[in-house]
Every structure is written in structure tokens, then in C-alpha cells.
Amino acid sequence: MIEISPTLSIDEREIQLSFVRAEGPGGQNVNKVSTVVQLRFDALHSPSLPPRVRDRLLTIAGSRITKDGILMITARRFRTQAQ
């Protein structure tokens, strides 16, 4: 379980991580190493979120929520998976 607050936790199985190749300049590793991390979380159908929290998340997530209610966060700041 991932503790969000003392009263809210999300089951780790509800979060999917995938690694994809970064675009743009990257030196020796460009087009070879998958260093961008994409996090996916089905906010619309999550049993872990109370309705009030779900509604607020869907409202404030903006373009990070797909039309199917999937929250997608992409991390590309660093050039290694570990970072």
C-alpha cells in the first residue's frame, strides 16, 4: 500500500509504470535506452479513492487525465531510470 495521507492509501497494484525512449538530444544513449517513466493510474475506477477525492482528482488533473479517467504522469527530467 502507498500511503497518501493517514486516511488514504492506494494499492500498489493499481499503479502501472512503464519505461519508454526519450525524445530529443541525449548523447550516446539517445534512441537506445528507455529513460522516460510513465505512471498510469485508473482514477475513475479505483476502489481506493473515496468519491469526493476521485471527483477532485478528475477536476484538478487537467490534461493528465485521459477521456477514460486514466491519470498519466510522465517523468523525463533525468536520463537514467533510477533517477
C-alpha positions as CSV (number, residue, x, y, z in Angstrom):
1,M,0.0,0.0,0.0
2,I,1.1,3.5,-0.8
3,E,0.1,5.9,2.0
4,I,-1.1,9.2,0.6
5,S,-2.4,10.5,3.9
6,P,-3.3,9.0,7.3
7,T,-6.8,8.2,5.9
8,L,-6.0,7.4,2.3
9,S,-3.9,4.6,0.8
10,I,-3.6,3.2,-2.8
11,D,-2.9,-0.4,-3.5
12,E,0.4,-0.6,-5.5
13,R,-1.2,-2.9,-8.0
14,E,-3.4,0.0,-9.2
15,I,-0.3,1.8,-10.4
16,Q,1.4,0.8,-13.6
17,L,4.9,2.0,-14.5
18,S,6.4,1.7,-18.0
19,F,9.7,3.0,-19.5
20,V,9.9,4.5,-22.9
21,R,12.6,6.1,-25.0
22,A,13.2,9.8,-24.5
23,E,12.9,12.2,-27.5
24,G,15.4,14.8,-28.4
25,P,19.1,15.1,-27.8
26,G,20.6,12.6,-25.4
27,G,24.2,11.9,-26.4
28,Q,25.3,8.3,-26.6
29,N,22.1,6.9,-25.2
30,V,19.6,8.6,-27.5
31,N,17.2,6.1,-29.1
32,K,18.9,3.2,-27.2
33,V,17.8,3.4,-23.6
34,S,14.3,3.8,-22.2
35,T,14.7,6.5,-19.6
36,V,11.3,8.2,-19.6
37,V,8.9,6.8,-16.9
38,Q,5.2,6.8,-17.5
39,L,2.9,6.3,-14.5
40,R,-0.7,5.2,-15.1
41,F,-3.5,5.2,-12.5
42,D,-7.1,4.4,-13.3
43,A,-8.5,7.2,-11.1
44,L,-12.1,6.8,-12.4
45,H,-12.4,3.1,-11.4
46,S,-10.0,3.0,-8.4
47,P,-11.6,1.2,-5.4
48,S,-9.0,3.0,-3.2
49,L,-10.4,6.5,-3.8
50,P,-13.5,7.8,-2.0
51,P,-15.9,9.6,-4.4
52,R,-15.1,13.0,-3.1
53,V,-11.3,12.5,-3.6
54,R,-11.9,10.9,-7.0
55,D,-14.0,13.9,-8.2
56,R,-11.4,16.4,-7.0
57,L,-8.6,14.5,-8.7
58,L,-10.5,14.3,-12.0
59,T,-11.2,18.0,-11.8
60,I,-7.6,19.2,-11.0
61,A,-5.6,16.8,-13.1
62,G,-6.5,18.6,-16.3
63,S,-4.6,17.3,-19.4
64,R,-3.1,14.5,-17.3
65,I,-6.4,12.6,-17.3
66,T,-7.5,10.7,-20.4
67,K,-11.1,10.6,-21.5
68,D,-11.3,7.1,-19.9
69,G,-10.3,8.5,-16.5
70,I,-6.6,7.3,-16.5
71,L,-4.2,9.6,-14.8
72,M,-0.9,9.7,-16.7
73,I,2.2,11.3,-15.3
74,T,5.4,11.3,-17.4
75,A,8.8,11.9,-15.8
76,R,11.6,12.8,-18.2
77,R,13.8,15.1,-16.2
78,F,16.7,12.7,-15.7
79,R,18.5,10.5,-18.2
80,T,18.5,7.2,-16.2
81,Q,15.7,5.0,-15.0
82,A,17.0,5.0,-11.4
83,Q,16.8,8.8,-11.1
